[in-house]
Amino acid sequence: MRWKRLLRYFYLRFLRLRGTPPEIARGFAFGVFWGMFPLPGLQMAIAILTAAVFHSSKIAAAAGTWLSNPITTLPFTALNFHVGQTLLGQKWSDLPIDSLRSIEGFLALGGDILVAYLLGCAVVGFFGGLLSYGVALPVVRRMQKQVAERRHQRRMRKYRAR
């Protein structure tokens, strides 16, 4: 019951976001982009800063980073590695899997692996941001239209009740 109430609260807060649909969708896309990078704790701050620089919704940018969470981190990490290695012409068989069990082991792999991973993060983040913008823009437009229609209907009911 508590989770349901919390989700409803955030849904209603999202409905009340101020800004034009492109500003909100752009902010969300920035959040998705930065959410692909391995910067726990900094993803949200960087997304909000980017949204501020490009006059986008800072709240939507923060929400976009939530795509990266403890459940999705492992699949996104694997995807980012795969994309980066493919673009650089590296093979998964060249990667010693035991080294990925700790941050220290990961860092000991050297710059090639790090470059492949960060390149994958950038590419997946870029296309994820584009996709999320394309999805968020019509959704935000529809939601804002529905909110405006409901607000208008409430005002008309009050006006007629006089």
DSSP file (Angstrom, degrees, kcal/mol; ACC not computed):
  #  RESIDUE AA STRUCTURE BP1 BP2  ACC     N-H-->O    O-->H-N    N-H-->O    O-->H-N    TCO  KAPPA ALPHA  PHI   PSI    X-CA   Y-CA   Z-CA
    1    1 A M     >        0   0    0      0, 0.0     4,-1.9     0, 0.0     5,-0.2   0.000 360.0 360.0 360.0 -40.9    0.0    0.0    0.0
    2    2 A R  H  >  +     0   0    0      1,-0.2     4,-2.2     2,-0.2     5,-0.1   0.899 360.0  50.2 -65.5 -40.3    2.8    2.4    0.9
    3    3 A W  H  > S+     0   0    0      1,-0.2     4,-2.8     2,-0.2     5,-0.2   0.891 108.5  53.4 -64.1 -39.6    4.6    1.9   -2.5
    4    4 A K  H  > S+     0   0    0      1,-0.2     4,-2.2     2,-0.2    -1,-0.2   0.912 110.1  47.1 -61.5 -42.5    1.4    2.5   -4.4
    5    5 A R  H  X S+     0   0    0     -4,-1.9     4,-2.2     2,-0.2    -1,-0.2   0.897 112.1  49.9 -66.4 -41.0    0.9    5.8   -2.6
    6    6 A L  H  X S+     0   0    0     -4,-2.2     4,-2.3     2,-0.2    -2,-0.2   0.913 111.0  48.9 -64.9 -43.7    4.5    6.8   -3.2
    7    7 A L  H  X S+     0   0    0     -4,-2.8     4,-2.3     1,-0.2    -2,-0.2   0.899 111.0  50.6 -63.5 -40.0    4.2    6.0   -6.9
    8    8 A R  H  X S+     0   0    0     -4,-2.2     4,-2.6    -5,-0.2    -1,-0.2   0.900 108.3  53.2 -64.0 -39.8    1.0    7.9   -7.2
    9    9 A Y  H  X S+     0   0    0     -4,-2.2     4,-2.4     1,-0.2    -2,-0.2   0.941 111.4  44.6 -59.4 -48.7    2.7   10.9   -5.5
   10   10 A F  H  X S+     0   0    0     -4,-2.3     4,-2.3     1,-0.2    -1,-0.2   0.861 111.7  53.8 -67.1 -34.4    5.5   10.9   -8.0
   11   11 A Y  H  X S+     0   0    0     -4,-2.3     4,-2.0     2,-0.2    -1,-0.2   0.933 110.7  45.9 -62.8 -45.7    3.1   10.4  -10.9
   12   12 A L  H  X S+     0   0    0     -4,-2.6     4,-1.3     1,-0.2    -2,-0.2   0.884 111.5  52.0 -66.2 -37.8    1.1   13.5   -9.8
   13   13 A R  H  < S+     0   0    0     -4,-2.4     3,-0.3     1,-0.2    -1,-0.2   0.902 108.6  51.5 -62.7 -39.9    4.3   15.5   -9.3
   14   14 A F  H >< S+     0   0    0     -4,-2.3     3,-1.4     1,-0.2    -2,-0.2   0.882 105.8  55.1 -64.6 -37.7    5.3   14.6  -12.8
   15   15 A L  H 3< S+     0   0    0     -4,-2.0    -1,-0.2     1,-0.3    -2,-0.2   0.819 107.2  51.7 -63.0 -29.6    2.0   15.7  -14.1
   16   16 A R  T 3< S+     0   0    0     -4,-1.3    -1,-0.3    -3,-0.3    -2,-0.2   0.326  77.2 134.5 -92.9   7.9    2.6   19.1  -12.5
   17   17 A L    <   -     0   0    0     -3,-1.4     2,-0.3    -4,-0.1     7,-0.1  -0.327  50.9-135.0 -58.2 135.3    6.0   19.7  -14.0
   18   18 A R        +     0   0    0      6,-0.0     2,-0.2     3,-0.0    -1,-0.1  -0.671  58.2  65.7 -92.2 149.6    6.3   23.2  -15.3
   19   19 A G  S    S-     0   0    0     -2,-0.3    37,-0.0    38,-0.1    -2,-0.0  -0.500  85.4 -62.3 126.0 165.2    7.8   23.9  -18.7
   20   20 A T     >  -     0   0    0     -2,-0.2     4,-2.3     1,-0.1     3,-0.2  -0.429  51.7-107.9 -76.8 157.3    7.1   23.2  -22.3
   21   21 A P  H  > S+     0   0    0      0, 0.0     4,-2.8     0, 0.0     5,-0.3   0.895 120.2  51.9 -54.4 -42.0    7.0   19.6  -23.6
   22   22 A P  H  > S+     0   0    0      0, 0.0     4,-2.5     0, 0.0     5,-0.2   0.897 109.3  50.6 -63.0 -36.4   10.3   20.0  -25.4
   23   23 A E  H  > S+     0   0    0     -3,-0.2     4,-2.1     2,-0.2    34,-2.0   0.925 114.4  43.4 -64.2 -43.8   12.0   21.3  -22.2
   24   24 A I  H  X S+     0   0    0     -4,-2.3     4,-2.3     2,-0.2    -1,-0.2   0.930 116.1  46.7 -68.5 -45.8   10.7   18.5  -20.1
   25   25 A A  H  X S+     0   0    0     -4,-2.8     4,-2.3    -5,-0.2    -2,-0.2   0.889 112.4  51.1 -64.1 -38.9   11.5   15.8  -22.8
   26   26 A R  H  X S+     0   0    0     -4,-2.5     4,-2.3    -5,-0.3    -1,-0.2   0.912 109.6  50.1 -65.0 -42.4   15.0   17.3  -23.3
   27   27 A G  H  X S+     0   0    0     -4,-2.1     4,-2.0     2,-0.2    -2,-0.2   0.918 110.7  49.4 -61.0 -43.5   15.6   17.2  -19.6
   28   28 A F  H  X S+     0   0    0     -4,-2.3     4,-2.3     1,-0.2    -2,-0.2   0.906 109.5  52.3 -62.0 -41.6   14.6   13.6  -19.4
   29   29 A A  H  X S+     0   0    0     -4,-2.3     4,-2.5     1,-0.2    -1,-0.2   0.893 107.6  51.5 -63.3 -40.1   16.8   12.7  -22.3
   30   30 A F  H  X S+     0   0    0     -4,-2.3     4,-2.6     1,-0.2     5,-0.2   0.908 109.6  51.0 -62.1 -40.3   19.8   14.4  -20.6
   31   31 A G  H  X S+     0   0    0     -4,-2.0     4,-1.9     2,-0.2    -2,-0.2   0.908 110.0  48.3 -63.2 -42.0   19.1   12.3  -17.5
   32   32 A V  H  X S+     0   0    0     -4,-2.3     4,-0.7     2,-0.2    -2,-0.2   0.915 111.2  52.0 -64.2 -42.3   18.9    9.1  -19.5
   33   33 A F  H >< S+     0   0    0     -4,-2.5     3,-1.2     1,-0.2     4,-0.3   0.963 114.8  39.9 -58.3 -53.5   22.2   10.0  -21.2
   34   34 A W  H >< S+     0   0    0     -4,-2.6     3,-1.3     1,-0.3     5,-0.3   0.762 104.9  68.8 -71.1 -23.2   24.1   10.6  -18.0
   35   35 A G  H 3< S+     0   0    0     -4,-1.9    -1,-0.3     1,-0.2    -2,-0.2   0.703  90.6  63.2 -66.1 -18.7   22.4    7.6  -16.3
   36   36 A M  T << S+     0   0    0     -3,-1.2    -1,-0.2    -4,-0.7    -2,-0.2   0.641  87.3  88.1 -79.6 -14.6   24.4    5.4  -18.6
   37   37 A F  S <  S-     0   0    0     -3,-1.3     2,-2.2    -4,-0.3     6,-0.1  -0.591  87.8-115.9 -89.1 148.4   27.7    6.5  -17.2
   38   38 A P  S    S+     0   0    0      0, 0.0    -1,-0.1     0, 0.0    -3,-0.1  -0.402  73.9 121.5 -81.0  65.7   29.3    4.8  -14.1
   39   39 A L    >>  -     0   0    0     -2,-2.2     3,-2.0    -5,-0.3     4,-2.0  -0.500  44.4-167.2-125.5  62.7   29.1    7.8  -11.9
   40   40 A P  T 34 S+     0   0    0      0, 0.0    -5,-0.0     0, 0.0     0, 0.0  -0.268  79.3  11.4 -57.1 131.1   26.9    6.8   -8.9
   41   41 A G  T 34 S+     0   0    0      1,-0.1     4,-0.4     0, 0.0    -2,-0.0   0.016 125.9  62.6  91.1 -28.5   26.0    9.9   -6.9
   42   42 A L  T <> S+     0   0    0     -3,-2.0     4,-2.9     2,-0.1     5,-0.3   0.655  79.9  80.0-100.9 -19.6   27.2   12.2   -9.7
   43   43 A Q  H  X S+     0   0    0     -4,-2.0     4,-2.4     1,-0.2     5,-0.2   0.931  97.5  43.4 -53.6 -50.0   24.8   11.1  -12.5
   44   44 A M  H  > S+     0   0    0      2,-0.2     4,-2.6     1,-0.2    -1,-0.2   0.910 114.1  49.8 -65.9 -43.1   21.9   13.2  -11.1
   45   45 A A  H  > S+     0   0    0     -4,-0.4     4,-2.3     1,-0.2    -1,-0.2   0.920 113.7  45.4 -62.9 -44.1   24.1   16.3  -10.4
   46   46 A I  H  X S+     0   0    0     -4,-2.9     4,-2.7     2,-0.2    -1,-0.2   0.894 112.8  51.1 -67.3 -39.2   25.6   16.3  -13.8
   47   47 A A  H  X S+     0   0    0     -4,-2.4     4,-2.5    -5,-0.3    -2,-0.2   0.913 111.4  47.5 -63.8 -42.2   22.2   15.7  -15.5
   48   48 A I  H  X S+     0   0    0     -4,-2.6     4,-2.3     2,-0.2    -2,-0.2   0.909 112.5  49.4 -65.4 -42.0   20.7   18.6  -13.5
   49   49 A L  H  X S+     0   0    0     -4,-2.3     4,-2.3     2,-0.2    -2,-0.2   0.922 112.0  48.3 -62.3 -44.7   23.7   20.8  -14.4
   50   50 A T  H  X S+     0   0    0     -4,-2.7     4,-2.1     1,-0.2    -2,-0.2   0.910 111.1  50.7 -62.0 -42.5   23.4   19.9  -18.1
   51   51 A A  H  <>S+     0   0    0     -4,-2.5     5,-3.1     1,-0.2    -1,-0.2   0.887 109.8  50.5 -63.2 -38.8   19.6   20.6  -18.0
   52   52 A A  H ><5S+     0   0    0     -4,-2.3     3,-1.2     3,-0.2    -2,-0.2   0.913 109.8  49.9 -65.3 -42.2   20.2   24.0  -16.5
   53   53 A V  H 3<5S+     0   0    0     -4,-2.3    -2,-0.2     1,-0.3    -1,-0.2   0.886 116.5  41.2 -63.4 -39.2   22.8   24.9  -19.1
   54   54 A F  T 3<5S-     0   0    0     -4,-2.1    -1,-0.3    -5,-0.2    -2,-0.2   0.133 114.3-113.1 -98.8  20.2   20.5   23.9  -22.0
   55   55 A H  T < 5S+     0   0    0     -3,-1.2     2,-0.2     1,-0.2    -3,-0.2   0.920  70.1 138.2  50.1  55.3   17.3   25.4  -20.4
   56   56 A S      < -     0   0    0     -5,-3.1     2,-0.5    -8,-0.2   -32,-0.2  -0.697  64.4 -72.3-120.6 173.3   15.6   22.1  -19.8
   57   57 A S     >  -     0   0    0    -34,-2.0     4,-1.6    -2,-0.2     5,-0.1  -0.558  35.7-164.3 -72.6 118.6   13.6   20.6  -17.0
   58   58 A K  H  > S+     0   0    0     -2,-0.5     4,-2.2     2,-0.2    -1,-0.2   0.856  89.5  52.4 -72.0 -35.0   15.9   19.8  -14.1
   59   59 A I  H  > S+     0   0    0      2,-0.2     4,-2.3     1,-0.2    -1,-0.2   0.910 109.7  48.5 -68.1 -41.5   13.4   17.6  -12.4
   60   60 A A  H  > S+     0   0    0      2,-0.2     4,-2.1     1,-0.2    -1,-0.2   0.865 109.5  54.0 -65.8 -34.8   12.9   15.5  -15.5
   61   61 A A  H  X S+     0   0    0     -4,-1.6     4,-1.1     2,-0.2    -2,-0.2   0.923 108.9  47.9 -64.1 -43.5   16.7   15.2  -15.9
   62   62 A A  H  < S+     0   0    0     -4,-2.2     3,-0.5     1,-0.2     4,-0.5   0.911 111.9  50.1 -62.8 -41.2   16.9   13.9  -12.3
   63   63 A A  H >< S+     0   0    0     -4,-2.3     3,-1.2     1,-0.2    -1,-0.2   0.861 103.8  59.9 -65.6 -34.9   14.1   11.4  -13.1
   64   64 A G  H >< S+     0   0    0     -4,-2.1     3,-1.3     1,-0.3    -1,-0.2   0.805  96.0  61.1 -63.8 -29.4   15.8   10.3  -16.3
   65   65 A T  G >< S+     0   0    0     -4,-1.1     3,-1.7    -3,-0.5    -1,-0.3   0.708  85.4  77.8 -70.9 -17.5   18.9    9.1  -14.3
   66   66 A W  G <  S+     0   0    0     -3,-1.2    -1,-0.3    -4,-0.5    -2,-0.2   0.617  72.0  80.8 -69.4 -10.1   16.7    6.7  -12.4
   67   67 A L  G <  S+     0   0    0     -3,-1.3     2,-0.8    -4,-0.2    -1,-0.3   0.856  86.4  65.0 -59.6 -32.5   16.8    4.4  -15.5
   68   68 A S  S <  S+     0   0    0     -3,-1.7    -1,-0.1    -4,-0.2   -32,-0.0  -0.838  75.5 137.6 -92.3 111.1   20.2    3.4  -14.1
   69   69 A N  S  > S-     0   0    0     -2,-0.8     4,-1.9     0, 0.0     3,-0.5  -0.855  70.6 -80.6-144.7 175.5   19.4    1.7  -10.8
   70   70 A P  T  4 S+     0   0    0      0, 0.0     4,-0.4     0, 0.0    -2,-0.0   0.787 127.8  50.1 -56.2 -27.6   20.7   -1.4   -8.9
   71   71 A I  T  4 S+     0   0    0      1,-0.2     3,-0.1     2,-0.1    -3,-0.1   0.875 118.6  35.3 -77.8 -37.7   18.4   -3.7  -11.1
   72   72 A T  T  > S+     0   0    0     -3,-0.5     4,-2.4     1,-0.2     5,-0.3   0.547  94.1  88.1 -95.2  -7.7   19.5   -2.3  -14.4
   73   73 A T  H  X S+     0   0    0     -4,-1.9     4,-2.6     1,-0.2     5,-0.2   0.929  88.5  47.3 -59.8 -48.6   23.2   -1.6  -13.7
   74   74 A L  H  > S+     0   0    0     -4,-0.4     4,-2.4     2,-0.2     5,-0.2   0.937 114.1  45.3 -63.4 -48.0   24.5   -5.1  -14.6
   75   75 A P  H  > S+     0   0    0      0, 0.0     4,-2.5     0, 0.0    -1,-0.2   0.918 115.6  47.7 -61.9 -40.1   22.6   -5.3  -17.9
   76   76 A F  H  X S+     0   0    0     -4,-2.4     4,-3.0     2,-0.2    -2,-0.2   0.885 110.1  52.8 -67.1 -36.9   23.6   -1.8  -18.9
   77   77 A T  H  X S+     0   0    0     -4,-2.6     4,-2.5    -5,-0.3     5,-0.2   0.939 111.5  45.8 -62.2 -46.2   27.2   -2.4  -17.9
   78   78 A A  H  X S+     0   0    0     -4,-2.4     4,-2.6     2,-0.2    -2,-0.2   0.917 114.4  48.4 -62.7 -43.3   27.4   -5.5  -20.2
   79   79 A L  H  X S+     0   0    0     -4,-2.5     4,-2.8    -5,-0.2     5,-0.2   0.930 111.6  49.2 -62.5 -45.7   25.7   -3.7  -23.0
   80   80 A N  H  X S+     0   0    0     -4,-3.0     4,-2.6     1,-0.2     5,-0.2   0.915 112.4  48.0 -62.0 -43.7   28.0   -0.7  -22.7
   81   81 A F  H  X S+     0   0    0     -4,-2.5     4,-3.0    -5,-0.2     5,-0.3   0.941 112.9  48.8 -59.4 -47.7   31.1   -3.0  -22.7
   82   82 A H  H  X S+     0   0    0     -4,-2.6     4,-2.4     1,-0.2    -2,-0.2   0.927 113.0  46.0 -61.2 -46.5   29.8   -4.9  -25.7
   83   83 A V  H  X S+     0   0    0     -4,-2.8     4,-2.4     2,-0.2    -1,-0.2   0.936 115.0  47.4 -62.7 -46.7   29.0   -1.8  -27.7
   84   84 A G  H  X S+     0   0    0     -4,-2.6     4,-1.8    -5,-0.2    -2,-0.2   0.917 113.8  46.6 -61.9 -44.6   32.4   -0.2  -26.9
   85   85 A Q  H  X>S+     0   0    0     -4,-3.0     5,-2.7    -5,-0.2     4,-0.7   0.888 111.7  51.6 -66.6 -37.9   34.3   -3.3  -27.7
   86   86 A T  H ><5S+     0   0    0     -4,-2.4     3,-0.7    -5,-0.3    -2,-0.2   0.929 110.5  48.1 -63.3 -44.7   32.5   -3.8  -30.9
   87   87 A L  H 3<5S+     0   0    0     -4,-2.4    -1,-0.2     1,-0.2    -2,-0.2   0.833 116.3  43.9 -65.9 -31.4   33.2   -0.2  -32.0
   88   88 A L  H 3<5S-     0   0    0     -4,-1.8    -1,-0.2    -5,-0.2    -2,-0.2   0.470 114.0-115.7 -91.7  -2.3   36.9   -0.6  -31.2
   89   89 A G  T <<5 +     0   0    0     -3,-0.7    -3,-0.2    -4,-0.7     2,-0.2   0.724  66.7 142.2  76.3  21.6   37.2   -4.0  -32.7
   90   90 A Q      < -     0   0    0     -5,-2.7     2,-0.3    -6,-0.2    -1,-0.2  -0.491  43.4-130.8 -89.4 165.0   37.9   -5.8  -29.4
   91   91 A K    >   -     0   0    0     -2,-0.2     3,-1.2     1,-0.1     4,-0.2  -0.900  11.6-132.3-118.3 147.1   36.6   -9.3  -28.5
   92   92 A W  G >  S+     0   0    0     -2,-0.3     3,-1.9     1,-0.3    -1,-0.1   0.821 106.6  66.4 -62.3 -30.9   34.9  -10.4  -25.3
   93   93 A S  G 3  S+     0   0    0      1,-0.3    -1,-0.3     3,-0.1     4,-0.1   0.735  92.2  61.8 -65.9 -19.8   37.3  -13.4  -25.2
   94   94 A D  G <  S+     0   0    0     -3,-1.2    -1,-0.3     2,-0.1    -2,-0.2   0.595  87.6  90.3 -77.7 -10.3   40.1  -11.0  -24.6
   95   95 A L  S <  S-     0   0    0     -3,-1.9     2,-0.9    -4,-0.2     3,-0.1  -0.780  75.1-138.8 -95.4 117.6   38.5   -9.9  -21.3
   96   96 A P    >   -     0   0    0      0, 0.0     3,-1.5     0, 0.0     4,-0.3  -0.647  13.5-157.7 -74.5 109.1   39.5  -11.8  -18.2
   97   97 A I  G >  S+     0   0    0     -2,-0.9     3,-1.9     1,-0.3     4,-0.2   0.814  85.3  66.2 -60.2 -34.8   36.1  -12.1  -16.4
   98   98 A D  G >  S+     0   0    0      1,-0.3     3,-1.2     2,-0.2    -1,-0.3   0.779  92.0  64.2 -59.8 -25.5   37.6  -12.6  -12.9
   99   99 A S  G X  S+     0   0    0     -3,-1.5     3,-0.7     1,-0.2    -1,-0.3   0.670  90.4  66.3 -72.5 -15.6   38.9   -9.0  -13.1
  100  100 A L  G <  S+     0   0    0     -3,-1.9    -1,-0.2    -4,-0.3    -2,-0.2   0.431  75.8  86.8 -86.7   2.4   35.4   -7.6  -13.1
  101  101 A R  G <  S+     0   0    0     -3,-1.2     2,-0.3    -4,-0.2    -1,-0.2   0.667  97.2  25.1 -78.1 -15.0   34.5   -8.8   -9.6
  102  102 A S  S <> S-     0   0    0     -3,-0.7     4,-2.3    -4,-0.1     5,-0.1  -0.974  76.2-118.6-144.4 159.1   36.0   -5.7   -8.0
  103  103 A I  H  > S+     0   0    0     -2,-0.3     4,-2.8     1,-0.2     5,-0.2   0.899 116.1  53.7 -62.2 -41.0   36.6   -2.1   -8.9
  104  104 A E  H  > S+     0   0    0      1,-0.2     4,-1.9     2,-0.2    -1,-0.2   0.918 109.8  47.1 -62.0 -43.3   40.3   -2.6   -8.3
  105  105 A G  H  > S+     0   0    0      2,-0.2     4,-0.6     1,-0.2    -1,-0.2   0.885 111.6  51.5 -64.5 -38.7   40.4   -5.5  -10.7
  106  106 A F  H >< S+     0   0    0     -4,-2.3     3,-1.0     1,-0.2     4,-0.3   0.931 110.9  47.1 -63.1 -45.8   38.4   -3.6  -13.2
  107  107 A L  H >< S+     0   0    0     -4,-2.8     3,-1.2     1,-0.3    -1,-0.2   0.817 104.7  61.6 -66.8 -29.8   40.9   -0.6  -13.0
  108  108 A A  H 3< S+     0   0    0     -4,-1.9    -1,-0.3     1,-0.2    -2,-0.2   0.682  85.4  77.5 -70.4 -16.3   43.8   -3.0  -13.3
  109  109 A L  T << S-     0   0    0     -3,-1.0    -1,-0.2    -4,-0.6     3,-0.2   0.769 100.5-130.4 -65.8 -23.5   42.6   -4.1  -16.7
  110  110 A G    <>  -     0   0    0     -3,-1.2     4,-1.5    -4,-0.3     3,-0.3  -0.355  28.8 -53.1 103.6 177.3   44.0   -0.9  -18.2
  111  111 A G  H  > S+     0   0    0      1,-0.2     4,-3.1     2,-0.2     5,-0.2   0.784 120.2  65.3 -67.4 -31.5   43.0    1.9  -20.4
  112  112 A D  H  > S+     0   0    0     -3,-0.2     4,-2.2     1,-0.2    -1,-0.2   0.926 106.7  42.4 -60.5 -44.4   41.8   -0.1  -23.3
  113  113 A I  H  > S+     0   0    0     -3,-0.3     4,-2.6    -4,-0.2    -1,-0.2   0.909 115.2  50.2 -68.3 -41.5   38.9   -1.7  -21.4
  114  114 A L  H  X S+     0   0    0     -4,-1.5     4,-2.9     2,-0.2     5,-0.2   0.912 110.9  49.0 -63.5 -42.5   38.1    1.6  -19.7
  115  115 A V  H  X S+     0   0    0     -4,-3.1     4,-2.6     2,-0.2     5,-0.2   0.921 111.8  49.2 -62.8 -43.6   38.0    3.4  -23.1
  116  116 A A  H  X S+     0   0    0     -4,-2.2     4,-2.3    -5,-0.2    -2,-0.2   0.920 113.3  47.1 -61.3 -43.6   35.8    0.7  -24.6
  117  117 A Y  H  X S+     0   0    0     -4,-2.6     4,-2.5     2,-0.2    -2,-0.2   0.937 114.3  45.1 -65.1 -47.6   33.4    0.9  -21.6
  118  118 A L  H  X S+     0   0    0     -4,-2.9     4,-2.4     2,-0.2    -1,-0.2   0.870 112.3  52.1 -67.3 -35.9   33.2    4.7  -21.6
  119  119 A L  H  X S+     0   0    0     -4,-2.6     4,-2.6    -5,-0.2    -1,-0.2   0.927 110.7  48.6 -63.1 -43.6   32.7    4.7  -25.4
  120  120 A G  H  X S+     0   0    0     -4,-2.3     4,-2.9    -5,-0.2     5,-0.3   0.902 109.9  52.0 -61.4 -41.4   29.9    2.2  -25.0
  121  121 A C  H  X S+     0   0    0     -4,-2.5     4,-2.6     1,-0.2    -2,-0.2   0.927 111.6  46.9 -59.6 -45.3   28.4    4.4  -22.3
  122  122 A A  H  X S+     0   0    0     -4,-2.4     4,-2.4     2,-0.2    -2,-0.2   0.917 115.9  43.6 -65.0 -44.0   28.5    7.5  -24.5
  123  123 A V  H  X S+     0   0    0     -4,-2.6     4,-2.5     2,-0.2     5,-0.3   0.946 117.8  43.5 -69.1 -48.0   27.0    5.7  -27.5
  124  124 A V  H  X S+     0   0    0     -4,-2.9     4,-2.6    -5,-0.2     5,-0.2   0.908 116.0  49.9 -63.7 -40.8   24.3    3.8  -25.6
  125  125 A G  H  X S+     0   0    0     -4,-2.6     4,-2.6    -5,-0.3    -2,-0.2   0.900 110.1  50.6 -63.1 -41.5   23.5    7.0  -23.7
  126  126 A F  H  X S+     0   0    0     -4,-2.4     4,-2.4     2,-0.2    -2,-0.2   0.955 116.4  39.1 -61.9 -51.3   23.3    9.1  -26.8
  127  127 A F  H  X S+     0   0    0     -4,-2.5     4,-2.5     1,-0.2    -2,-0.2   0.857 115.7  52.8 -70.9 -33.0   20.9    6.7  -28.5
  128  128 A G  H  X S+     0   0    0     -4,-2.6     4,-2.8    -5,-0.3    -1,-0.2   0.896 109.9  49.5 -64.7 -39.5   19.0    6.1  -25.3
  129  129 A G  H  X S+     0   0    0     -4,-2.6     4,-2.3     2,-0.2    -2,-0.2   0.915 111.5  48.1 -64.4 -43.9   18.6    9.9  -24.9
  130  130 A L  H  X S+     0   0    0     -4,-2.4     4,-2.3     2,-0.2    -2,-0.2   0.934 114.4  46.3 -61.3 -45.7   17.4   10.3  -28.5
  131  131 A L  H  X S+     0   0    0     -4,-2.5     4,-1.9     1,-0.2    -2,-0.2   0.921 112.6  49.4 -63.1 -44.6   14.9    7.4  -28.0
  132  132 A S  H  X S+     0   0    0     -4,-2.8     4,-3.1     1,-0.2     5,-0.2   0.863 110.1  51.5 -66.6 -34.2   13.7    8.7  -24.6
  133  133 A Y  H  X S+     0   0    0     -4,-2.3     4,-2.5     2,-0.2    -1,-0.2   0.938 109.8  49.9 -63.9 -45.6   13.2   12.2  -26.1
  134  134 A G  H  < S+     0   0    0     -4,-2.3    -2,-0.2     1,-0.2    -1,-0.2   0.826 118.1  39.2 -62.9 -32.1   11.2   10.8  -28.9
  135  135 A V  H  X S+     0   0    0     -4,-1.9     4,-1.3    -5,-0.2    -2,-0.2   0.885 116.6  49.1 -82.5 -42.6    9.0    8.8  -26.5
  136  136 A A  H  X S+     0   0    0     -4,-3.1     4,-3.2    -5,-0.2     5,-0.3   0.856 100.3  64.7 -69.3 -36.0    8.8   11.5  -23.8
  137  137 A L  H  X S+     0   0    0     -4,-2.5     4,-2.3     1,-0.2    -1,-0.2   0.942 108.0  37.1 -58.8 -53.9    7.8   14.4  -26.0
  138  138 A P  H  > S+     0   0    0      0, 0.0     4,-2.5     0, 0.0    -1,-0.2   0.865 117.0  54.1 -67.1 -31.9    4.4   13.0  -27.2
  139  139 A V  H  X S+     0   0    0     -4,-1.3     4,-2.7     2,-0.2    -2,-0.2   0.942 111.0  44.8 -64.4 -46.3    3.7   11.6  -23.7
  140  140 A V  H  X S+     0   0    0     -4,-3.2     4,-2.9     2,-0.2     5,-0.3   0.908 112.6  52.0 -65.3 -41.6    4.3   15.0  -22.0
  141  141 A R  H  X S+     0   0    0     -4,-2.3     4,-2.1    -5,-0.3    -1,-0.2   0.938 112.7  45.1 -58.7 -46.3    2.2   16.8  -24.6
  142  142 A R  H  X S+     0   0    0     -4,-2.5     4,-2.4     2,-0.2    -2,-0.2   0.918 114.1  48.9 -64.5 -43.5   -0.7   14.4  -24.0
  143  143 A M  H  X S+     0   0    0     -4,-2.7     4,-2.5     1,-0.2    -2,-0.2   0.925 112.0  47.8 -64.2 -44.1   -0.3   14.6  -20.3
  144  144 A Q  H  X S+     0   0    0     -4,-2.9     4,-2.4     1,-0.2    -1,-0.2   0.873 111.4  51.5 -65.5 -35.3   -0.2   18.4  -20.2
  145  145 A K  H  X S+     0   0    0     -4,-2.1     4,-2.4    -5,-0.3    -1,-0.2   0.921 110.6  48.0 -65.7 -43.2   -3.2   18.5  -22.5
  146  146 A Q  H  X S+     0   0    0     -4,-2.4     4,-2.5     2,-0.2    -2,-0.2   0.907 111.9  49.5 -63.7 -41.9   -5.2   16.2  -20.2
  147  147 A V  H  X S+     0   0    0     -4,-2.5     4,-2.5     1,-0.2    -1,-0.2   0.921 111.8  48.7 -63.3 -43.5   -4.3   18.2  -17.2
  148  148 A A  H  X S+     0   0    0     -4,-2.4     4,-2.4     2,-0.2    -2,-0.2   0.894 111.4  49.9 -64.0 -39.9   -5.3   21.4  -18.9
  149  149 A E  H  X S+     0   0    0     -4,-2.4     4,-2.5     2,-0.2    -2,-0.2   0.918 111.7  47.7 -65.2 -43.2   -8.6   19.9  -20.0
  150  150 A R  H  X S+     0   0    0     -4,-2.5     4,-2.5     2,-0.2    -2,-0.2   0.915 111.9  50.1 -63.0 -42.4   -9.4   18.7  -16.5
  151  151 A R  H  X S+     0   0    0     -4,-2.5     4,-2.2     1,-0.2    -2,-0.2   0.914 111.5  48.7 -62.0 -42.8   -8.5   22.1  -15.0
  152  152 A H  H  X S+     0   0    0     -4,-2.4     4,-2.4     2,-0.2    -2,-0.2   0.911 110.4  50.8 -63.6 -42.9  -10.8   23.7  -17.6
  153  153 A Q  H  X S+     0   0    0     -4,-2.5     4,-2.2     2,-0.2    -2,-0.2   0.904 109.9  50.1 -63.0 -41.4  -13.6   21.3  -16.7
  154  154 A R  H  X S+     0   0    0     -4,-2.5     4,-2.2     2,-0.2    -1,-0.2   0.920 111.2  48.6 -62.7 -43.1  -13.3   22.0  -13.0
  155  155 A R  H  X S+     0   0    0     -4,-2.2     4,-2.4     1,-0.2    -2,-0.2   0.895 110.7  50.7 -64.4 -39.0  -13.4   25.8  -13.6
  156  156 A M  H  X S+     0   0    0     -4,-2.4     4,-2.6     2,-0.2    -1,-0.2   0.889 108.8  51.4 -66.8 -38.3  -16.4   25.4  -15.8
  157  157 A R  H  X S+     0   0    0     -4,-2.2     4,-1.6     2,-0.2    -2,-0.2   0.916 112.0  47.0 -63.7 -42.2  -18.2   23.4  -13.1
  158  158 A K  H  X S+     0   0    0     -4,-2.2     4,-0.6     2,-0.2    -2,-0.2   0.911 112.8  49.8 -64.1 -41.3  -17.4   26.0  -10.5
  159  159 A Y  H >< S+     0   0    0     -4,-2.4     3,-0.8     1,-0.2    -2,-0.2   0.906 112.2  46.6 -64.5 -42.4  -18.6   28.8  -12.9
  160  160 A R  H 3< S+     0   0    0     -4,-2.6    -1,-0.2     1,-0.2    -2,-0.2   0.768 103.7  63.7 -71.3 -26.0  -21.9   27.0  -13.7
  161  161 A A  H 3<        0   0    0     -4,-1.6    -1,-0.2     1,-0.3    -2,-0.2   0.649 360.0 360.0 -73.9 -14.3  -22.5   26.3  -10.0
  162  162 A R    <<        0   0    0     -3,-0.8    -1,-0.3    -4,-0.6    -2,-0.1   0.496 360.0 360.0 -71.8 360.0  -22.8   30.0   -9.3
